[in-house]
Amino acid sequence: MSTINYDLRRVRALLFDVDGVLSASVVPMTAEGGPMRTVNVKDGYALQLARLRRLRVGILSGGRGEALQRRFSTLGIDPEDVYLGSSVKLGDYRDFLLRHGLADDEVAYMGDDLPDIPVLRHCGLPCCPHDAAPDVKRVCKYVSHADGGHGCARDLVEQVLRAQGLWPSLEEDLRW
């Protein structure tokens, strides 16, 4: 049973911000000043499973770097659906919808801070982690019980897949 007040059967695509959503809000820095992002393996598993179950998965992030691109590639996310260095997320969001023939009400987006608000206002299911900025929480239909980088993406993906009857049964063989 979902705790999200939305018809999750309509969701055909899931979009995520990176910093503060797929990685924790506190990011250690290298000696050169670059970020060393964390990853949550349960989030990663859920993103892979969503792709295998034929949901579109995309990334809208202001972050950049080869490590990010490699991470999403290993999860099976199409490189064309990974928008890094996104300074105007709404434009990239619209490009994603156009390329995949999606309507706003078929998309869930999870963001955590002010640059995410324009997309959150347009998508059908605006979501955020538990530790999102207060202004973001005010525009979201769903606030996860988990903080960014600590399973909030898994929470959303699992609820969507369960509502669609696509979450694996205990008997299912999940060897990939």
C-alpha positions in Angstrom: 0.0 0.0 0.0 1.4 3.4 -1.0 1.7 6.4 1.2 1.6 8.7 -1.9 -1.6 10.4 -2.6 -1.4 10.0 -6.4 -2.4 7.4 -9.0 1.0 5.8 -9.3 -0.2 3.6 -12.1 0.0 6.7 -14.4 3.8 7.2 -13.7 5.8 6.2 -16.8 9.0 8.2 -15.9 11.1 9.0 -12.9 13.5 11.9 -12.8 15.9 12.7 -10.0 18.3 15.5 -8.9 21.7 14.3 -7.7 23.1 16.4 -4.9 20.7 16.2 -1.9 18.6 13.4 -3.5 20.7 10.6 -4.9 23.7 11.7 -2.8 23.7 13.2 0.7 23.5 17.0 1.1 26.9 17.0 2.8 29.5 16.3 0.2 33.2 15.8 1.2 35.7 17.6 -1.0 38.9 16.3 -2.6 42.2 18.2 -2.0 41.7 19.8 -5.4 38.2 21.1 -4.3 36.1 18.7 -6.3 33.1 16.9 -4.7 33.2 13.3 -3.6 29.6 12.3 -3.7 28.1 9.4 -1.9 25.9 6.7 -3.5 23.2 4.6 -1.9 23.3 1.0 -3.2 19.6 0.5 -2.5 18.7 3.6 -4.5 21.0 2.3 -7.3 19.3 -1.1 -7.3 15.8 0.5 -7.4 16.9 2.7 -10.4 18.1 -0.4 -12.3 14.9 -2.3 -11.5 12.8 0.6 -12.7 14.6 0.5 -16.0 14.2 -3.2 -16.3 10.5 -2.8 -15.6 10.4 -0.4 -18.6 10.0 2.9 -16.7 12.0 5.8 -18.1 14.6 7.0 -15.6 16.4 10.4 -16.0 18.7 12.7 -14.1 18.5 16.5 -13.9 21.5 17.9 -12.1 23.5 21.0 -11.9 26.4 18.7 -11.0 29.0 17.7 -13.5 31.7 15.1 -13.9 32.7 11.9 -15.5 32.1 10.0 -12.3 28.4 10.9 -12.3 28.1 9.9 -16.0 29.8 6.6 -15.3 27.6 5.9 -12.3 24.4 6.4 -14.2 25.7 4.4 -17.2 26.4 1.4 -14.9 22.8 1.6 -13.7 21.5 1.3 -17.2 20.3 4.9 -17.5 20.5 6.1 -21.1 23.2 8.8 -21.4 20.7 11.0 -23.3 18.5 11.0 -20.2 21.3 12.2 -18.0 21.3 16.0 -17.9 24.4 17.2 -16.1 25.4 20.8 -15.7 21.7 21.6 -16.0 21.4 25.3 -15.2 17.8 25.6 -16.4 16.2 22.3 -15.3 12.8 23.1 -16.7 14.2 23.3 -20.3 15.9 19.9 -19.8 12.7 18.5 -18.3 10.7 19.6 -21.3 13.3 18.1 -23.6 13.0 14.7 -21.8 9.2 14.8 -22.1 9.3 15.7 -25.7 11.9 13.0 -26.6 9.9 10.3 -24.9 6.3 11.4 -25.7 5.4 12.0 -22.1 2.8 14.2 -20.5 3.5 16.0 -17.2 1.1 13.8 -15.3 3.1 10.7 -16.2 6.3 12.0 -14.6 7.5 11.9 -11.0 10.4 14.2 -10.1 12.4 14.3 -6.9 14.4 17.4 -6.0 15.5 19.0 -2.8 16.4 22.7 -3.3 15.3 25.9 -5.0 16.6 25.1 -8.5 14.2 22.1 -8.5 11.0 24.1 -7.9 10.2 25.0 -11.5 10.2 21.2 -12.5 8.4 20.3 -9.3 5.6 22.7 -10.3 5.2 21.2 -13.7 5.5 17.4 -13.2 2.5 15.3 -12.2 4.1 13.9 -9.0 6.5 16.4 -7.3 8.5 14.6 -4.6 11.4 15.4 -2.2 13.6 13.8 0.5 12.7 14.3 4.1 15.6 16.8 4.5 14.6 19.0 1.5 14.4 22.8 1.8 11.2 24.0 3.3 10.2 25.9 0.1 10.5 22.6 -1.8 8.4 20.7 0.7 5.6 23.2 0.2 5.3 22.4 -3.5 5.6 18.6 -3.2 2.8 16.1 -3.1 5.1 13.6 -1.5 7.9 14.0 1.1 9.8 10.8 1.6 10.5 9.4 5.1 14.2 9.1 4.0 16.8 11.9 3.7 18.7 12.6 0.4 21.3 9.9 -0.2 19.7 7.6 2.3 17.1 5.8 0.4 14.6 8.4 -0.7 14.9 7.3 -4.4 14.3 3.7 -3.4 11.3 4.7 -1.4 9.7 6.4 -4.4 10.7 3.8 -7.0 9.4 0.9 -4.7 6.0 2.6 -4.2 5.6 3.2 -7.9 6.6 -0.3 -8.9 4.4 -1.9 -6.2 1.4 0.1 -7.3 2.0 -1.0 -10.9 2.4 -4.6 -9.9 6.0 -4.6 -11.0 7.9 -5.0 -7.7 9.5 -8.4 -7.6 7.9 -11.2 -5.7 10.0 -13.2 -3.2 10.0 -16.1 -5.6 11.2 -14.1 -8.6 14.7 -14.8 -9.8 16.4 -11.4 -10.0 19.8 -12.5 -11.5 20.8 -10.0 -14.1 
